[in-house]
Amino acid sequence: MRLSIMQPYFLPYLGYFQLIHASHMFVVYDDIKYTKKGWINRNRFLRNGTDTIFSLPLKSASDYTLIVERDLADNFDRQKLVRQIEGAYAKAPQFPSVMPLINEIVVFPDNNLFRYILHSLQSVCVYLDIETPFRISSETPVSSKVRGRDKVIALCRHFEADVYLNLSGGRDLYDKVDFRNQGLELQFIEMVDIAYPHAAGEFVPKLSVLDVLMNVGKAEIQERLLPAYVID
């Protein structure tokens, strides 16, 4: 069984969903420390021909809080973010069919950061017919005090996985020999860069999945883009 484990990210790039697609089970971390400089609550879309960061504002909290302990700011204007997305993609070919999905994701009423992002990830998976089951790390017997490689191995053992699949960026973190010594196979998935036509006339790689959804039909994403990866 091939298991993947990731932090939650808000509308991440297509490669994140390729990872889910290629896995038999997907574990989402909620009981690890929130990283301020990471991409958990922000991403990039194309606006006026320029890649632009959009983000979810958060309530102030300690630097040591877990992801599941973070909340969206009380003044988070969901409709403002909806309008920003509409302004950026109103002329995109898939806008009429995709904007209802994005609107439902953005206006989701839960203020807990983890639950808000989890809902967005699962909603995109439903839209793309990705049926990989999700599991939440804190709902396993693996302690939140276990970290890094040890936590990954413990989760693999809990779910009886024999393969751990990670994004290609994990090559700097994990070694195949270390996993082999633990009776596990470590594999990496790498997105094949395939450009797609863009309403703005310019293709920028690895933007939020939002950009792909707005510019490419669902069937083409499923048949051409979602499987465009290699595993080794």
C-alpha positions in Angstrom: 0.0 0.0 0.0 1.4 3.4 -1.0 0.9 6.1 1.6 1.6 9.8 1.3 1.6 12.4 4.1 1.5 16.2 3.7 0.8 19.4 5.5 -2.4 21.1 4.4 -2.1 23.9 1.9 -4.8 26.2 0.6 -5.5 25.5 -3.0 -2.0 24.2 -3.7 -0.5 23.5 -7.1 -1.5 20.6 -9.2 1.5 18.5 -8.1 -0.1 18.2 -4.6 -3.2 16.6 -6.1 -1.1 14.4 -8.3 0.5 13.1 -5.1 -3.0 12.3 -3.7 -4.0 10.8 -7.0 -1.0 8.5 -7.0 -1.5 7.3 -3.4 -3.7 4.6 -1.9 -4.2 6.7 1.3 -3.4 10.3 2.1 -2.6 11.5 5.6 -2.9 15.2 6.4 -0.8 16.6 9.2 -2.8 18.7 11.7 -0.6 18.1 14.8 2.7 19.7 13.6 3.8 23.2 14.2 2.4 25.9 11.9 5.2 27.5 9.8 4.9 31.2 9.3 7.1 31.4 6.2 5.5 28.4 4.5 2.6 28.1 2.1 0.0 26.7 4.3 -2.4 29.6 4.1 -1.2 31.3 0.9 -0.6 30.6 -2.8 -0.2 32.2 -6.2 -2.6 33.0 -9.0 -2.3 34.9 -12.2 -3.8 38.4 -12.1 -3.3 40.9 -15.0 -0.5 38.7 -16.4 1.5 38.6 -13.1 1.7 35.8 -10.6 0.2 37.3 -7.4 0.1 35.9 -3.9 -3.3 35.5 -2.2 -3.6 34.5 1.4 -5.8 33.6 4.3 -5.4 36.1 7.2 -4.9 34.4 10.6 -5.4 35.4 14.2 -2.2 36.1 16.1 -0.8 33.1 18.0 2.4 31.8 19.5 5.1 30.6 17.2 4.8 27.2 18.7 1.1 26.5 18.0 0.1 23.5 15.9 -1.7 23.9 12.6 -4.9 22.7 14.1 -4.7 25.4 16.8 -4.6 28.2 14.3 -7.7 30.2 13.4 -8.7 32.5 10.5 -8.8 36.2 11.5 -12.1 37.6 12.6 -11.9 40.2 9.9 -11.2 37.7 7.1 -13.4 39.0 4.3 -14.4 35.9 2.3 -16.3 37.9 -0.3 -13.3 40.1 -1.0 -11.3 37.0 -1.8 -14.1 35.7 -4.0 -14.1 39.1 -5.9 -10.3 38.9 -6.3 -10.6 35.5 -7.9 -13.5 36.6 -10.1 -11.5 39.6 -11.2 -8.5 37.5 -12.1 -10.4 34.7 -13.9 -13.7 36.1 -15.2 -12.5 35.7 -18.8 -11.1 32.2 -18.3 -12.9 29.5 -20.3 -13.9 27.3 -17.4 -14.9 30.2 -15.1 -18.7 29.6 -15.4 -18.4 25.9 -14.3 -15.6 26.3 -11.8 -16.4 29.5 -9.9 -19.3 27.9 -8.0 -16.8 25.4 -6.6 -14.3 28.1 -5.7 -17.0 30.2 -4.1 -18.2 27.3 -2.0 -14.6 26.7 -0.9 -13.9 30.3 0.0 -17.1 31.0 1.9 -16.9 27.8 3.9 -17.9 29.1 7.4 -15.5 27.2 9.6 -12.8 29.5 11.1 -10.4 26.8 12.1 -7.5 26.9 9.7 -7.0 23.2 9.4 -10.7 22.3 8.9 -11.1 25.2 6.4 -8.1 24.0 4.3 -9.1 20.3 4.7 -12.5 21.1 3.3 -10.9 22.9 0.3 -8.6 19.9 -0.5 -11.4 17.4 -0.3 -13.7 19.6 -2.4 -11.1 19.8 -5.2 -10.6 16.0 -5.0 -14.3 15.4 -5.3 -14.5 17.7 -8.4 -11.6 15.9 -10.0 -13.0 12.4 -9.0 -9.9 11.6 -6.9 -11.1 8.9 -4.6 -8.0 8.5 -2.4 -9.2 8.3 1.2 -8.0 11.0 3.6 -6.8 10.4 7.2 -5.9 13.0 9.9 -2.6 12.5 11.7 -3.9 13.5 15.2 -6.6 10.7 14.9 -3.9 8.0 14.9 -2.0 6.7 18.0 1.2 8.3 16.7 2.1 11.0 19.2 2.4 14.7 18.1 5.8 14.6 19.9 7.2 12.2 17.3 8.6 14.3 14.4 10.3 14.2 11.1 11.3 10.9 9.6 10.3 9.0 12.7 6.7 10.3 12.5 6.5 9.3 8.8 7.7 5.8 9.6 5.3 5.5 12.5 2.4 6.5 10.4 3.4 4.1 7.6 3.5 1.3 10.2 0.2 2.3 11.7 -1.6 2.1 8.3 0.4 -1.0 7.2 1.9 0.8 4.2 4.9 -0.7 2.5 5.6 2.4 0.3 6.0 6.0 1.4 5.4 8.4 -1.5 6.7 12.0 -1.2 7.0 15.0 -3.5 10.4 15.4 -5.2 11.4 18.2 -2.8 11.6 15.5 -0.1 14.8 14.2 -1.6 16.6 16.7 0.6 14.9 15.4 3.7 14.7 11.6 3.4 17.1 8.8 2.3 15.9 5.7 0.6 18.4 3.5 2.5 17.1 4.8 5.8 13.6 3.7 4.8 14.8 0.4 3.4 16.4 -0.4 6.7 13.0 0.1 8.3 11.3 -2.3 5.9 9.8 0.5 3.8 10.2 1.7 0.2 10.7 5.4 -0.3 9.4 6.8 -3.6 9.3 10.3 -5.0 6.8 11.7 -7.4 7.8 14.5 -9.8 5.4 16.6 -11.8 6.0 16.6 -15.6 5.8 20.2 -16.7 3.0 20.4 -19.3 1.9 23.8 -20.3 -1.8 24.5 -20.9 -3.5 27.3 -22.8 -4.1 30.3 -20.7 -6.8 33.0 -21.0 -4.2 35.6 -20.1 -2.0 34.5 -23.0 0.9 33.5 -20.7 1.6 30.2 -18.9 3.2 30.3 -15.5 4.1 26.9 -14.0 3.1 25.7 -10.5 0.5 28.3 -9.7 -2.4 27.4 -7.5 -4.6 24.6 -8.8 -7.1 27.4 -9.1 -5.3 28.5 -12.3 -5.5 25.0 -13.9 -9.2 24.6 -13.0 -10.1 27.9 -14.5 -8.2 27.3 -17.8 -8.5 23.6 -18.5 -11.6 21.5 -18.8 -12.2 18.8 -16.2 -11.9 15.9 -18.6 -8.5 17.2 -19.9 -7.2 17.7 -16.4 -8.2 14.1 -15.5 -6.8 12.5 -18.7 -3.7 14.6 -19.5 -2.6 16.8 -16.6 -3.4 14.8 -13.4 -1.5 11.7 -14.6 1.5 13.8 -15.8 4.0 12.6 -13.3 6.8 10.1 -12.8 7.6 8.1 -9.7 10.9 6.6 -8.8 
